[in-house]
């Protein structure tokens, strides 16, 4: 199989051969991994039992899917990834906001997947073979996982698609075996010595809905376009793509996360997940658990790393996608070592997802608002101006930036950060929200409202007749 040569350039129509089933396969297969499963552990670690954990995860996930899934339609129309597509809203240079947000999201989730996958691998190998649990062993396993992930990400979309299809079947079997393995120890009660993280039930439940449920779909705000850019709107309707995205996200996230909740309660996993998960596993399940930790981690981290390579390629056009992928892989592996040797797992995870949710949500809202305003019509050539190191076009706005969109995003992100509640940082607005984390809602509402105020008129569709890129640019400058 040849290495994919496409970066964030426009995908030709002849290469846009994927369909809704492929999209579901990717969203299902890539998420059946420990990097997603571990989020199901968060509600029990916050002091919630089975039913409270399930309701928080389901509610948060469904809200997140409703907000996130429509972003898949943007790249269906632009034939490039979402951060580049956001140039229609933020300008061909301003879309670097999306590239940076996407890079950070993928970086964190890649590191998390390699981190938890590596720890479970080491734990199972220790029980199977007596492998010592030391810093050198951790380093070697992390490096091995990272190397396999780089190979998958460098080969690109087609290999990742095939891998996801295989994982969708294989990981489903492994998780079903896991239900049998841990069923005897399952309890609906929260793990011992885990009081409500925020002191009482409802604030803790709401926190879990955001940190465990909502964070899953939000992780895909810049990733969905990596897959739908390979789908043709001439063949597949927006409705079918939206339906496939919603189904793939909902099933692909709920299944592994609820498995994580089930196993966390069965293993009495309060302060840590990987160790109790391995210790509670019956001997016959150790080999399947090792396989799940290895293959699932490579599949999920490979897609995240693939997206990171595209985002860095968009930030630094001179770098090839392959070069960008290798660079971000090194950085992500560094984060894995920091996560293992320097950070507290629960605090690092929850702080990371909540902060990036607050920053990323207003970007997604503004990008979707512009998509609706232009009726899904984009100038694909004009979106590539920055990548080609040129100037002009309908999305050039003011020196490549759309200041009103950037200000609206900044306002939404600032309010979101001021309303966030994490184990490491609490925003000033929490006093007004009764200590409940409303950062996701407030950041999206404020970002969208400010954008409406600053830009009340519709963004002009590039399909409007007449119009050279220069004349459209001039009209945008005075609007």
C-alpha positions in Angstrom: 0.0 0.0 0.0 1.5 3.4 -1.0 2.1 6.1 1.5 -0.6 8.8 1.3 0.8 11.9 -0.4 -2.1 14.3 0.4 -1.7 16.9 3.1 -4.3 19.6 3.6 -4.6 20.2 -0.1 -7.9 19.8 -1.9 -8.8 16.1 -2.5 -9.6 15.6 -6.2 -13.0 14.2 -7.0 -11.6 11.0 -8.4 -10.1 10.2 -5.0 -13.2 10.9 -3.0 -14.4 7.3 -2.9 -15.3 6.8 0.8 -18.9 6.5 2.0 -21.0 6.6 5.2 -20.2 3.0 6.1 -16.5 3.9 6.0 -17.1 6.8 8.3 -19.0 4.6 10.8 -16.1 2.1 10.7 -13.6 4.7 11.5 -15.6 6.3 14.3 -16.4 2.9 15.8 -13.1 1.0 15.2 -10.8 3.7 16.3 -12.6 4.5 19.5 -12.8 0.9 20.8 -9.6 1.4 22.7 -8.3 2.0 26.2 -7.7 5.7 25.5 -11.5 6.1 25.2 -12.4 3.4 27.7 -10.5 5.2 30.4 -13.0 8.1 30.2 -15.7 5.7 31.6 -13.5 5.4 34.7 -13.8 9.2 35.4 -17.3 9.3 36.9 -16.6 6.4 39.4 -13.4 8.1 40.3 -15.4 11.3 41.0 -17.6 9.3 43.5 -20.5 8.3 41.3 -22.1 4.8 41.2 -23.2 2.9 38.1 -26.5 4.5 37.3 -25.3 8.1 38.0 -22.2 7.4 35.9 -24.2 5.9 33.0 -26.7 8.8 32.9 -23.9 11.4 33.0 -21.9 9.8 30.2 -25.0 9.2 28.0 -26.3 12.8 28.5 -23.0 14.4 27.9 -22.2 12.3 24.8 -25.6 12.9 23.1 -25.3 16.7 23.7 -21.8 16.6 22.3 -22.8 14.6 19.3 -25.6 17.0 18.4 -23.2 19.9 18.5 -20.2 18.2 16.9 -21.6 16.0 14.1 -22.7 18.8 11.8 -19.0 19.8 11.4 -18.6 16.7 9.2 -20.6 18.5 6.5 -18.1 21.3 6.2 -15.3 19.1 4.8 -17.8 17.2 2.7 -18.1 20.5 0.8 -14.6 21.8 0.9 -12.6 18.5 0.3 -10.0 19.5 2.8 -9.6 19.2 6.6 -11.7 21.2 9.0 -9.0 23.6 10.2 -8.2 24.6 6.7 -11.9 24.8 5.9 -12.4 27.2 8.8 -10.5 29.8 6.7 -13.9 30.7 5.3 -14.8 32.0 8.8 -11.5 33.1 10.2 -9.5 33.9 7.1 -6.8 31.9 5.4 -4.3 32.8 8.1 -6.9 33.1 10.9 -7.7 29.4 10.4 -4.5 28.8 12.3 -6.7 29.1 15.4 -8.4 25.8 14.3 -5.0 24.2 13.4 -3.6 25.0 16.9 -6.7 23.8 18.7 -6.8 20.6 16.7 -3.1 20.0 17.2 -3.5 20.4 21.0 -6.6 18.2 21.1 -5.0 15.4 19.1 -1.7 15.8 21.0 -3.4 15.3 24.3 -5.5 12.3 23.2 -2.6 10.6 21.5 -0.5 10.9 24.6 -3.4 9.6 26.7 -4.0 6.6 24.5 -0.3 5.6 24.4 -0.1 6.3 28.2 -3.0 4.1 29.3 -2.4 1.5 26.6 1.3 1.2 27.6 0.5 0.9 31.3 -2.0 -1.9 30.7 0.4 -3.7 28.4 3.1 -3.6 31.1 0.7 -4.8 33.8 -0.5 -7.8 31.8 3.0 -8.7 30.7 4.1 -8.6 34.4 1.3 -11.1 35.3 2.0 -13.3 32.3 5.8 -13.3 32.2 7.0 -11.7 35.4 8.3 -8.7 33.5 9.6 -6.1 36.0 7.7 -2.9 36.3 10.4 -0.2 36.0 11.2 3.1 34.2 13.2 1.3 31.5 10.4 -1.1 30.7 7.8 1.7 30.5 10.1 3.6 28.2 10.6 0.7 25.9 6.8 -0.1 25.7 5.9 3.5 25.1 8.4 3.8 22.4 7.2 0.5 20.8 3.6 1.7 20.7 4.6 5.2 19.4 6.7 3.6 16.6 3.8 1.4 15.5 1.4 4.4 15.7 3.8 6.5 13.5 3.8 3.8 10.8 0.0 3.7 10.7 -0.3 7.5 10.6 2.4 8.0 8.0 0.8 5.5 5.5 -2.4 7.5 6.0 -6.1 7.4 5.5 -6.5 4.1 3.5 -4.4 2.0 6.0 -6.2 3.6 8.9 -9.5 2.9 7.4 -8.6 -0.8 6.9 -7.3 -1.0 10.4 -10.5 0.6 11.8 -12.7 -1.9 10.0 -10.7 -4.8 11.5 -10.7 -3.2 15.0 -14.5 -2.6 14.8 -14.9 -6.4 14.8 -12.0 -7.6 16.8 -12.3 -5.1 19.6 -16.0 -5.8 19.9 -15.2 -9.4 20.6 -12.6 -8.5 23.1 -14.9 -6.2 25.0 -17.7 -8.8 25.1 -15.1 -11.2 26.6 -14.3 -8.4 29.1 -17.9 -8.2 30.2 -17.7 -11.9 31.1 -14.3 -11.6 32.7 -15.3 -8.8 35.1 -19.0 -9.6 35.6 -18.5 -11.6 38.8 -16.9 -8.6 40.6 -19.3 -6.0 39.3 -21.1 -3.7 41.8 -23.3 -0.6 41.3 -21.7 1.2 44.2 -18.9 3.8 43.7 -15.4 2.6 44.5 -14.4 2.8 48.1 -12.9 6.0 49.5 -14.2 8.1 46.6 -16.4 10.9 48.0 -18.2 13.2 45.6 -15.4 15.2 43.9 -17.3 18.5 44.2 -18.9 17.8 47.6 -22.4 16.9 46.5 -24.2 14.8 43.9 -25.5 17.2 41.2 -22.4 19.4 40.8 -20.3 16.2 40.6 -22.8 14.6 38.1 -22.7 17.7 35.9 -18.9 17.8 36.0 -18.8 14.1 35.0 -21.2 14.8 32.1 -18.8 17.3 30.7 -15.5 15.7 31.6 -16.4 12.1 30.5 -19.4 12.4 28.2 -19.2 15.7 26.4 -15.4 15.6 26.0 -15.6 12.6 23.7 -17.5 14.2 20.8 -15.7 17.6 21.3 -12.4 15.8 20.7 -13.5 15.3 17.1 -14.3 19.0 16.3 -11.3 19.2 14.1 -11.0 15.5 13.2 -14.2 14.8 11.4 -13.1 16.6 8.2 -10.0 14.3 7.9 -12.5 11.5 6.9 -15.4 13.3 5.2 -13.0 15.1 2.8 -12.7 11.7 1.1 -16.5 11.6 0.5 -18.1 13.2 -2.5 -21.3 15.3 -2.1 -22.2 14.3 -5.7 -22.6 10.7 -4.4 -23.6 11.1 -0.8 -26.2 13.5 0.6 -25.6 15.7 3.6 -28.3 13.9 5.4 -26.7 10.5 5.0 -23.3 11.9 6.1 -24.8 13.6 9.1 -26.6 10.4 10.1 -23.5 8.3 9.7 -21.5 10.7 11.8 -24.0 10.9 14.6 -24.4 7.1 14.7 -20.7 6.5 14.5 -19.9 9.0 17.2 -22.6 7.9 19.6 -22.0 4.2 19.4 -18.2 4.6 19.0 -18.0 6.6 22.2 -20.7 5.2 24.4 -19.7 1.5 24.0 -16.1 1.9 25.2 -16.9 4.5 27.8 -19.7 2.4 29.4 -17.3 -0.6 29.3 -14.8 1.6 31.2 -17.4 2.4 33.8 -18.4 -1.3 34.2 -14.8 -2.5 34.6 -13.9 0.4 36.9 -16.7 -0.5 39.3 -15.8 -4.2 39.0 -12.1 -3.5 39.7 -12.9 -1.0 42.5 -10.8 1.5 40.5 -10.8 4.8 42.4 -7.5 6.7 42.1 -6.1 4.7 39.2 -7.6 2.6 36.4 -4.8 0.6 34.6 -3.5 -1.1 37.7 -6.8 -2.3 39.2 -8.0 -3.3 35.8 -5.1 -5.7 35.3 -5.2 -6.9 38.9 -8.9 -7.8 38.7 -8.7 -9.6 35.4 -9.0 -13.4 35.5 -6.0 -15.3 34.1 -7.8 -16.3 30.9 -8.5 -12.7 30.0 -4.9 -11.4 30.3 -4.0 -12.3 26.7 -7.1 -10.7 25.2 -6.5 -7.6 27.5 -2.9 -7.4 26.2 -4.2 -7.6 22.6 -6.8 -4.9 23.3 -4.2 -2.6 24.8 -1.9 -3.0 21.8 -4.1 -3.1 18.7 -6.7 -0.6 20.1 -4.0 1.9 21.1 -2.3 1.8 17.7 -5.7 2.3 15.9 -6.9 5.2 18.0 -3.5 7.0 18.4 -2.8 6.4 14.7 -5.9 8.4 13.7 -5.1 11.1 16.2 -1.5 11.3 15.1 -2.7 11.4 11.4 -4.8 14.5 12.3 -1.9 16.1 14.2 0.3 15.7 11.1 -2.3 17.4 9.0 -2.7 20.3 11.5 1.1 20.8 11.7 1.3 20.6 7.9 -1.3 23.4 7.8 0.6 25.5 10.3 4.0 24.9 8.5 3.2 24.5 4.8 6.9 23.8 3.9 6.8 20.6 5.9 5.4 17.5 4.2 2.7 15.5 5.9 5.1 12.7 6.7 7.7 15.1 8.2 5.0 16.8 10.3 3.6 13.4 11.5 7.0 12.2 12.7 7.6 15.6 14.5 4.3 15.5 16.4 4.9 11.8 17.2 8.1 12.7 19.1 6.3 15.5 21.0 3.3 13.2 21.9 5.7 10.5 23.2 7.4 13.2 25.3 4.0 13.9 26.8 3.5 10.2 27.5 6.7 10.2 29.6 5.6 13.3 31.5 2.2 11.8 32.1 3.7 8.7 33.6 6.5 10.1 35.6 5.3 13.6 36.6 1.5 14.0 36.5 -1.4 12.7 38.4 -3.6 10.8 35.9 -7.0 12.0 37.0 -6.1 15.6 37.5 -4.2 15.8 34.2 -7.0 14.1 32.1 -9.9 16.2 33.5 -8.0 19.5 33.4 -6.9 18.9 29.8 -10.2 17.9 28.4 -12.1 20.7 30.2 -9.7 23.5 29.2 -9.6 22.5 25.5 -13.4 22.0 25.4 -13.8 25.6 26.6 -11.3 26.9 24.0 -12.5 24.7 21.1 -16.3 25.1 21.4 -16.6 28.7 20.2 -14.4 27.9 17.2 -16.7 25.1 16.3 -19.8 27.2 16.7 -18.5 30.0 14.5 -17.3 27.6 11.8 -20.8 26.0 11.8 -22.5 29.4 11.7 -20.5 30.4 8.6 -21.3 27.0 7.0 -25.0 27.7 7.4 -24.7 31.3 6.2 -22.9 30.3 2.9 -25.3 27.4 2.4 -22.4 24.9 2.3 -20.8 26.7 -0.7 -17.1 27.3 -0.6 -14.3 28.5 -2.9 -11.9 25.5 -2.5 -9.1 27.2 -4.3 -9.3 30.3 -2.1 -9.1 28.1 1.0 -5.6 26.9 -0.1 -4.0 30.4 -0.4 -2.0 30.1 2.8 -0.8 26.6 2.0 0.5 27.8 -1.3 2.2 30.7 0.3 0.3 33.2 -1.8 -2.1 36.1 -1.1 -5.6 37.2 -2.0 -8.9 35.4 -2.6 -12.3 35.7 -1.2 -11.1 34.5 2.3 -8.1 36.9 2.5 -10.2 39.5 4.4 -7.6 41.7 6.3 -4.1 40.3 5.8 -5.5 36.8 5.9 -7.5 37.3 9.1 -11.2 37.9 9.7 -10.9 40.1 12.8 -14.5 39.8 13.8 -14.5 36.0 13.9 -11.2 36.0 15.8 -12.5 38.4 18.4 -15.7 36.4 18.8 -13.7 33.2 19.3 -11.4 34.9 21.8 -14.4 36.3 23.7 -16.0 32.8 23.9 -12.8 31.1 24.9 -12.0 33.7 27.6 -15.5 33.3 29.1 -15.2 29.5 28.9 -11.8 29.5 30.7 -13.3 31.8 33.3 -16.2 29.4 33.9 -14.2 26.1 33.9 -13.7 24.0 37.0 -10.7 21.5 37.0 -8.6 19.9 39.7 -5.8 22.2 38.8 -7.6 25.5 38.0 -10.9 27.1 38.7 -12.3 30.1 36.8 -13.5 33.3 38.4 -17.1 32.9 37.1 -17.7 29.7 39.1 -19.1 31.9 41.9 -21.9 33.0 39.5 -22.7 29.4 38.4 -22.9 27.9 41.8 -19.6 26.0 41.3 -21.0 24.1 38.4 -18.8 23.9 35.3 -20.8 25.7 32.5 -17.7 26.5 30.4 -18.9 24.5 27.4 -22.3 26.2 27.2 -21.1 29.7 28.0 -18.1 29.6 25.6 -20.3 28.5 22.7 -23.1 31.0 23.5 -20.8 33.9 24.0 -18.7 33.1 20.9 -21.7 32.8 18.7 -23.5 35.9 20.1 -20.4 38.1 19.7 -20.0 36.9 16.2 -23.6 37.7 15.4 -23.2 41.2 16.8 -20.0 41.9 15.0 -21.1 40.4 11.7 -24.9 40.5 11.5 -24.9 40.2 7.7 -24.5 36.9 6.0 -21.1 35.9 4.7 -21.2 36.0 0.9 -21.3 32.6 -0.9 -18.4 32.2 -3.3 -20.8 30.7 -5.8 -22.5 34.0 -6.3 -22.2 35.1 -9.9 -19.8 37.6 -11.1 -17.0 37.6 -9.3 -13.4 37.4 -9.4 -11.6 36.7 -6.2 -10.4 40.3 -6.1 -13.9 41.8 -6.3 -15.2 39.5 -3.7 -12.3 40.4 -1.4 -13.0 44.1 -1.8 -16.6 43.6 -0.9 -15.8 41.6 2.2 -13.4 44.3 3.3 -16.1 46.9 3.5 -18.9 44.7 4.8 
